[in-house]
Amino acid sequence: MSVPAPTVFCMTAETQPENSPPHLLQKWSDELPYQILLLERLLLPEDFPFDYGPLSLDALEAHLLEQDNSGQENEKWAEFVEGATAYLGEVLLGVAGGAWGWNTRPVDGRPGQPVICPDPELELSPVAPMLLISYALRVRTGTAFAEERARLRQAVTARQQAIPGWQPVKEHTPLVDPRVARPEDPVLSAWLAERSAGLSVWGKEAFDGTWRWNYHPDTLDWLEALVKQRFATVAEFDAARDEPFVQGACWYLGEVIRRNKGAVWQYIPFDPDAEPGAPGSRENVWTEVPFVDQPDKRIGGTVIPLECLRELLPEGDGDGEPKERRRGLKGELFWFRASSYAHVGALLTRLDMVSREKVDSVLIEYARFAHDELPPHEVPDALEAFGVAISAHADDVDDLEESYTSLLMEAAALTDGAVTITDVRLHGGEYGEVLEFTRNGVRMTQDTEHHSFDYLDHLAISEFIGHVDPDPGDDTRRFYLADFVHLRNAPYESYYVFATPEQATVLEKELGLDLR
């Protein structure tokens, strides 16, 4: 509901008394991402549509009405209302732009309450999400949130009619709104290359072989046991923190998170001009240490692998189990948000790989689960849905020649006419051992190996798909085989992503894929 405009302060919260509006607003802003995360992960059902859209507001209001006066403890209800306030405010800010503010009028013994202040050009009064929740619980129509959103949308539409092209501007909410990743620091690049190249040696030293290190989440249980076996205390771990085993363990933990959840490695170099305690200063724990982050996702996870490993251990002999990490290394994945069709579409748009119209059409087609988190093997499937990848069926096929023909034609279609494929034939041998096709008028031959009429030769596909790459001088795009973490019951289709080298690098880093 609308409330009188809060006072706007320019001074920092740290210089204000504890109950001053700037301090209270800063405290609310600091806690806001965790309130939304708590709401999503623990207080709302798993099928709640967390897409910051109108359907989620309807579902949130319905859940509030259902839980109201249900006899639950006051503390739990207060947590739910706090999280609902944060989420509702963010959704409304997404419509009307603007920023969070603080209204100084006391409410229910509180020294004020958070409000959203729409884009100043709309000339609207601030909206208090807490009052809007109270109103919704009082009138019990189930439409209070939708009506407020519609009111703000109407104001935005009127402004756009008066000034064509105008869009409301939302102030960035730290740790909630997506942000641009830091450029990869040369120190981080060198560290990642060294660790990747040393995986085989590290695995043999750690486990007398590398077969276990497939980036599956369950391998973190083995890593955790090994760290506890090698080090008895934090002091022992700290003494070895720069040694290959610890650095390899840090890289492997980060890679499991990155490949399963879609995250990026980040690094903050030392900055002599940084304020004490700020990122880049010596006092800040994030300075000069590789960490895994999800800057392009709402309330994405972020963690320092070195600290995760360190917290597995007690401070000293006789201290017992460490208190801060009872959930284990695998529990770190809980706080990271996997990719979704909506996230993949936004990334492809940013990379100019598909049009906004194409993304919108796919998201409409998959609207029911467009914001659901995807397991690793479904990420390349999403790329295929957006028209930047093809797949080779792993299960039985009806006809080998027709399947190879379809695969080649689909690949050629992605090249926008740079490559044409005709006259595909499979012949020779009991099941057909030679595949022939014409590429831009030139006849190509590929040996294949089949043990029945039912299954494609995926090794042969990986060899001949390069013939569908455009000529290098005309177009730098090419087909990359996408490797990903295979979880239980994951299919074994082969996926090929069509991208430039620069696009492939970003897709690898942000979607947790290995493109080769």
N, C-alpha and C positions, 0 to 999 in steps of 0.2 A: 504494500500500500504506500501511497505517496506521503512524504513527511517533509517538514521544513528543511531547507538546505543546511547541511552541516558546515561548520567553519573549516576553511582550508588553511592548513599550516604549511609553511615552507621550511621551517627548521626541522632538524632530524629528531627522531623519537628518542634517541639516547640522551638528549639534553633536556628532556621534559620529565616532570614528575610522573610517577607510576600510573596514576589515573588520569593523565592528561589525554585529550583526544588524539594527538599524534602518536603517543605511546600505545594507546589502546588499538588504534588502527594498525600500527605496525605489528602488534602482537597478533591481531586477527589475521593479517596477511601472512605472517609466518606460519600460523597453525592451519590456514585454509587448505593447502594441498593435502595435509594429513587427515583433515576432517573428511574431505572427499574420498580419499583412499580408504579410510575406515568405513565410510558409507558403502563404497563399492565392494570391498573385499569381505566385510563381515556383517554389515547391517541390512543389506538388501539381498534378495534372492539372486542366484547365479544367472537367471534368464532375464534380469532387468536390462532394458535397452539403454545402456550408458553411452548415448550418442550425442548428448547435449542438444537434442532436438525436441520438437513438440510432443512426440510420442512418449519420450522419457518423462516429461512434465506430467502428463496424464497418469502415467504409472506411479510416479513419485507421490502425487496427491492421493491416489487410490490407496497406496500403501500407508501413508500417514493416517488416513481416515480409518483404515483397518486396524492399525496399531493403537490408535487413540483410546484411552481409557481401558486398555486391555489388561491392566493390573501389573504391568512390568515395573521394575524398580525405577525410581525417579532418575537415577544416574544414567541408566541405559536409555531412557526416553530423552534425557537432555543431550546425550551424545547423538542420538538420531536426529533431533531437531537442529543441532549445530551443523551436522553434515548436510542435512537437507537445505539449510540456509545457505551454506557455501555453494552447493551445486545449483540451487535455484538462482542465486545471484549471478553465477557464471553463465548460465543459459540466457538470462535476460540481458547481460552485458554483451553476449554474442549477437543479440538482436539490435540493441540500441547503442552499442559502443559505450564509451565512457570508462569509468573507473570506480573502484571501491572508495567509500568515504565513511565518515563516522558522525552520527547524529548524537548530540550531547544531551538530549532529553532522557532522563532516567526511565528505565522500563523494568518492572518486576525486580526492583532492587539493584539492577545493573546500572553502571555509570554511562548509559547510552547504548547504542547498538550499531552494527555495521549496516550501511546502506549502499545502494548502487546509484551512481550519478551518471545518467545517460549523457551521450555526446552533447556538449554545450550548444551546438547549433540546432538541436532539437527543442531547446528551451523548455524542457520538462523538469518537474520536481523530482528529487531523489525518490527511490523506491526502497522500502524496508522489507527485505525478504522475511524476517521474523514476523512482522505484522501481517504480511500476506499469508504466511502459514497459519497464524492465529485466526485470521478471517476465514481461511478455507476450512479449518476445523469447526468454526462456528456455523457457517452457512451450510456446509456439508453437501454442496452441489456436485463436487468432483470436477468442476470446470474453472475454479478461481484462477489457477495458474495459467491455463490456456487463455483465459480472457485478458489477463494482464499482459501476456506475451502478444496477443492480438492488438491490444491498445498501443504497445510500443511499436509493433510492426506497422500499424496504421500511420503513426507519426513519421516513421522512416520513409514510408511510401509517399506521404505528402511532401516531404522535403525533396525526395528524388524527382517528383513531378515538377516541383518549382525549380530545381537545379539538376538537370539531367546529368547522370554520371556520378552524382554525389554518393558517398558511402560513409556510414558511421565509423568512427575510429575507436577501437578498444585499446585501452592502456594494457600493456603486457602484465599479466599476473604471474609473478615468478613461480616456477616449479609446476605451474598448471598449464599455461599456454605453451605450445611448441616453440622452439627457438632454433636458431641456426647453429650447427655444430662448429666448434673451433677448427680452424685450419690445422691439418696434421703437422705437428712439430717434427723437425728432422730427428730429434732425439728419440721420439716415439717411433718414427718410421724405422730407424736403425734397430731399436729394441725389438719391434715386432718381427722384422726380418731375421734377426739373430735367433729369436726364440722359435720361430716357425722352422727354420733350417735345423735347429738342434733338437727337434721333437723326438726323432728316432733315437739319438744317443741318450737323451733325458729319459725316455720311456724304458730303454734297456737297463739303465742304471736304477731306475725307481722300481720297476716291476719285472726285470729280466725279460723284457719283450714289449712290443708296442701294440699287440693285438687288442688290448683292453681300451686303448685310448681312441674311442670313436666319437667322442663329444656327446655321448648319451648322458642325460642327467644322472643316471644311476652310477656312472663312473666317479661322481663326486664323493660318493660314500667311500670308495677305495682311496681316493686322494686324501680325504679327511683322516682315515685310519692310518695312512702312511705318515702324514704330518705328525700325528700324535705319537706314532711309533718312533720317529726320528728325534723329536724335541720334547723334553719334559716340562720346560717352562718358557715363558715369553723371553726371558733373558737369553736362553740358548738360541731361540729362533732369531732374535734381533742380531745376535753375533754372526749369524749365517745368512742374513737377509740379502746380501749381494752375491751369494754363491749361486752356481748354475741350478742346483736343485730347487731352491726357493724361488728364484726368478722363473724357472720353468713351470713351477706349480702355480704361480701367479698368472702366467700367460694362459695355462690350460684352464683354470677356473674362469677367467675372463672370456675365453673362447667358447666354453660351454654355454655361458650366458648369452654371448653374442649370437651364436649359431642357432640357439633354441628360441630366443626371444626377439632377435633383431635389434641389435644395439651397436654402438660404435666405441672404439677406443679413443680416449682423450688424454691430453697431457697439458699441464699448466707450467710453463717454465718460470724460473725465478725472475722476479721483477724488482729491481732495487728501488723503484719509485712506488711500490705498492704500500698501502697503509698497513700498519701492524695488524696481523690477524686476517687481512684480506687475502683472497686468492692471489698467489704470486709471491706472498711474503714467506719468510722462513718459518713463521709461527703457524701457518696454515697447513693442515694435514694433507690437503689436496695438491700442494705445490711439489713439483718435480717427482711425481709418482704416477705411473700409468693407472688409469681407471676406466671403467666401462659405464657408458651413459646412454640415455635415450632422449636426446634433445628435441627430436622431431615428433615426439608423442606427448599427449596430455598426461601429466603426472607420471612420466616415465621413471623407471628405476635408475639408480646410479650407485655405484659401489667401488671401493678400492680393494681389489683382490688381496693385496698384501695385508690389509687390515683384517679381512675376513679370515685369512689363515692365522694371523697373529691371535685373534680372539678365540681360537680353538683351545688355547693353552692357558693354564693358570699362571698367575703372576710369579709365584714362587713355590718351592717344595712345601707340600702340606696344605696348600690353599684349596685343594679339592677341585671340583669341576668349575670351569669358568662360567660366570653367570650370564654373560651377554650373548652366548652362541649355542644355546641348548637346541635350537632347531636344526643345526648342522649346515654344512655348505649348500646342500641341495635346497634348503629353505630360502636361499637368496633368490632363487628363480621366482618365488612367490611375488616379490615386489617389482618384478619387471613385467612390462606389458608386451605381449606378443603382437605381431603385425596383424592387420585386418585388411579386408578388401578396400575399405575407405582409406586406410593408411597407405596401402600400395598405390591406389589411384592418385592420391595427393603427391606421392613421390614421383610417379611417372609424369604427372603434369609439370612438376618442378623441373624435371630433366628434359622437357619438351619431347618426350617419347610418344605421348598420345595427347589428343585434344581434350579440352574440358568437356566438350559435348560427349565424347566417347566415354569418359569416366562417369559422367552423370547417367548415361544410358545403362552402363554395367551395374552401377550402384542401385538403380531403379530395379533392374532385373533380379539382383541379389539382395533386395531391400531387407528381407526377413533376417538375414545374418550378415549384412554388410559391415557391421561393427563388431562382430564376434571375433575373438582371438583365434588365429590360425596356428595349427601345429606346423613344424618346419616343412613337412612334405606338401602342405597345401599352399605354401607361398608361391612356388613356381606355377602351380595350378592357377593361382590368381593372375599371375603374369600372362598366362595363356588366355584367360578370360578377357583381359584388356587388349589382347591382340599384339603382344610383343614377344610371344614365345609359341613353340609348338611342342607336341609330346609324341613319343613313340610308345605304343601300347605294350605293356609287359605281359598281359594275359593272352589267352589264345585269340587268334584273329580268324575271320571267315575265309580270307583269301590273301596269300602272301603278296602277289603281284599288285593287287588292288590296294593293299595297305601301304606298300612302298610308294606307289603312285600318288596316293592321297598325301602321304607325308611330304614328298618332294614338291607337290603342287602347293601345299599350305606354306612350305618354306619359301618358295619362289614368290608367293603372293605378298609376303612381308617385305620384299625388296622393292616394291613400288615400280615394277617393270624393269629393274636393272638386270634381272635374271629371268629367263624363261626356260621351262622344262617341258619336253615333249617326248613321245615315243618311249615310254618306260616299259621294259621287258625283263622278265625273270625266266631264265632257261638253263638247261644243262643239269645233269645229275638227277638223282631220284626225286628231290624236292625243289630243285631249282637252285643252282649254285653260282650263277653269274647274273648280276644285275646290270642292265644297260639302260642309259637314258641320254637324251640330247640336251646339252646345255648351251643356249645361245648359238645353236647350229652346229656344235661340236659334239661328237659322240663320246660318251664317258663309259668306262667299264669298272665294275666293282665286284671282287670275289666275295661270296657270302658262304655261310655254313649253316645249314638247317638240319635238325634231327627229326623234324616232322613238318606237316603242312600248316601247323598251328601257331608257330612262334617266330617272331622277327629276330634277326641277327642284330643285336644292339651294338656289338663291336663294329660291325660293318657300317652301321648308321653313323657312328661317331667318326668314321673315316670318310664317308662320302658326303656328309652334310657340308663339309667345307667347299664342295663344288658349287654350292648354292650361295656362297658369299659373293657379294658384288666385287667387281674388279677394284683392287686397292686404290688405283689412281682416281676413280670416280666417286667412291663411297667407302668410308672407313668402317661402316657397320659390318658385323660378322656374327656368326652363330657361336654361342658359348654353351658348352655342356654344363648344366647346373647340378652341382652336388649339394646335398643337404643332409641333416641328421635324420637317420631312419629310426623312428620310434616304433613301438610294437604295433602291428597291424597296418603299418604304412605300406602303400603300394610301391611298386618298383618301376613305374614308368620312367623313361628317360626324357628329360626336358631340355630344350635348346632355346636360349634367350637371344634375341636379335638386338644388338646394341653396338654403339661405338665403344672403343676402349675406355673413354672417359665415363660414359654412362655405366658400363659394366663395373668399373671400380666403385662407383657410388652404390650400385645395387648390391654388390658384395658386402660393402661395409655396413649398410643400413638394413639389409634384409637377412643377414646371417647366412648368405649363400657362398659357395665356392664356385666361381665361374672360370672355366678353362677350355 
